[in-house]
Amino acid sequence: MFSITAFYHRYFSHRSFKTSRLVQFIGAFVACSSGQRGPLWWAAHHRRHHRHSDTEEDVHSPHSKSFIWSHTLWFMTEYSVPTFLKEVRDLVKFKELVFLNRYDWIPLVLLGTACYFAPEIPFFFELTGLSNMQCLMWGFFVPTILLYHATFAVNSINHLFGSRKFDTKDESRNNWFIALIAFGEGWHNNHHFYPASARQGFFKGEFDITYYGLKFLSFFGLVRNLRPVPAWVKSKAKN
């Protein structure tokens, strides 16, 4: 989840902080293991979502079609197959990202294989007592499905249920429950008003696990230049 929210979303899609070429690749590789396609694909589709949010051209929107379409079905259409490279011209210069985007199944298979064979390690088996299939099920399939729904909920639930602190042209909303399970992504109305910030919980009490994780990485120099929330943005919030 952290690699999806911090790297696929806040870094590749919105460039809200800076990092090294090595760390950006590691972040993309780990995010690929979630089964949510490659970094270029994810960023390209997300940038389109912001440009056309809640209009007929936004295939993610529960308003242009339906809740279930927004939550999962769009992901199974022909539209979801290609990577719109024109949307990510700033990223295609990295050949390793292009490779990873093309072979995005590799990290997923590696994770599944590691989970399956983990019980072969004596220490791990003694500690857990899990069989190979149990470890594959609880270490790979169940978390992957839960991660899917937590991520997709930002597209569906956060455009239907919650509060609106900012006047935006779409129906984005803040939802504390989605913010909790999606590592801060639930402060969606904040994000749609000002997507350039590395922080989506703009105000006190808006818990943003991803931002705290990025701050932790910044202490070690792994990420830098986290873009803040400007004062003028906060001044636009409705009381």
Secondary structure as the mmCIF struct_conf table of DSSP 4:
data_model
#
loop_
_struct_conf.conf_type_id
_struct_conf.id
_struct_conf.beg_label_comp_id
_struct_conf.beg_label_asym_id
_struct_conf.beg_label_seq_id
_struct_conf.end_label_comp_id
_struct_conf.end_label_asym_id
_struct_conf.end_label_seq_id
HELX_RH_AL_P HELX_RH_AL_P1 PHE A 2 PHE A 2
HELX_RH_PI_P HELX_RH_PI_P1 SER A 3 SER A 13
TURN_TY1_P TURN_TY1_P1 HIS A 14 HIS A 14
BEND BEND1 PHE A 17 PHE A 17
STRN STRN1 LYS A 18 THR A 19
HELX_RH_AL_P HELX_RH_AL_P2 ARG A 21 CYS A 32
TURN_TY1_P TURN_TY1_P2 SER A 33 GLY A 35
BEND BEND2 GLN A 36 GLN A 36
HELX_RH_AL_P HELX_RH_AL_P3 PRO A 39 ARG A 51
TURN_TY1_P TURN_TY1_P3 HIS A 52 ASP A 54
BEND BEND3 THR A 55 THR A 55
TURN_TY1_P TURN_TY1_P4 GLU A 56 GLU A 57
TURN_TY1_P TURN_TY1_P5 VAL A 59 HIS A 60
TURN_TY1_P TURN_TY1_P6 PRO A 62 SER A 64
BEND BEND4 LYS A 65 LYS A 65
HELX_RH_AL_P HELX_RH_AL_P4 PHE A 67 HIS A 71
TURN_TY1_P TURN_TY1_P7 THR A 72 THR A 72
HELX_RH_3T_P HELX_RH_3T_P1 LEU A 73 MET A 76
BEND BEND5 THR A 77 THR A 77
HELX_RH_3T_P HELX_RH_3T_P2 GLU A 78 SER A 80
BEND BEND6 VAL A 81 PRO A 82
HELX_RH_3T_P HELX_RH_3T_P3 LEU A 85 VAL A 88
TURN_TY1_P TURN_TY1_P8 ARG A 89 LYS A 93
HELX_RH_AL_P HELX_RH_AL_P5 LYS A 95 ARG A 102
TURN_TY1_P TURN_TY1_P9 TYR A 103 ASP A 104
HELX_RH_AL_P HELX_RH_AL_P6 TRP A 105 PHE A 117
HELX_RH_3T_P HELX_RH_3T_P4 ALA A 118 GLU A 120
BEND BEND7 ILE A 121 ILE A 121
HELX_RH_AL_P HELX_RH_AL_P7 PRO A 122 THR A 128
HELX_RH_AL_P HELX_RH_AL_P8 ASN A 132 LEU A 136
HELX_RH_PI_P HELX_RH_PI_P2 MET A 137 PHE A 141
HELX_RH_AL_P HELX_RH_AL_P9 VAL A 142 SER A 156
HELX_RH_3T_P HELX_RH_3T_P5 ILE A 157 HIS A 159
TURN_TY1_P TURN_TY1_P10 LEU A 160 LEU A 160
BEND BEND8 PHE A 161 GLY A 162
STRN STRN2 SER A 163 SER A 163
BEND BEND9 LYS A 165 PHE A 166
BEND BEND10 LYS A 169 ASP A 170
STRN STRN3 ASN A 174 ASN A 174
HELX_RH_AL_P HELX_RH_AL_P10 TRP A 176 ILE A 181
TURN_TY1_P TURN_TY1_P11 ALA A 182 GLY A 186
STRN STRN4 TRP A 187 TRP A 187
HELX_RH_AL_P HELX_RH_AL_P11 HIS A 188 PHE A 193
TURN_TY1_P TURN_TY1_P12 PRO A 195 ALA A 196
BEND BEND11 ALA A 198 ALA A 198
BEND BEND12 GLN A 200 GLN A 200
BEND BEND13 PHE A 203 PHE A 203
TURN_TY1_P TURN_TY1_P13 LYS A 204 GLY A 205
HELX_RH_AL_P HELX_RH_AL_P12 ILE A 209 PHE A 219
TURN_TY1_P TURN_TY1_P14 PHE A 220 GLY A 221
BEND BEND14 LEU A 222 LEU A 222
STRN STRN5 VAL A 223 ARG A 224
HELX_RH_AL_P HELX_RH_AL_P13 ALA A 231 SER A 235
TURN_TY1_P TURN_TY1_P15 LYS A 236 LYS A 236
BEND BEND15 ALA A 237 ALA A 237
#
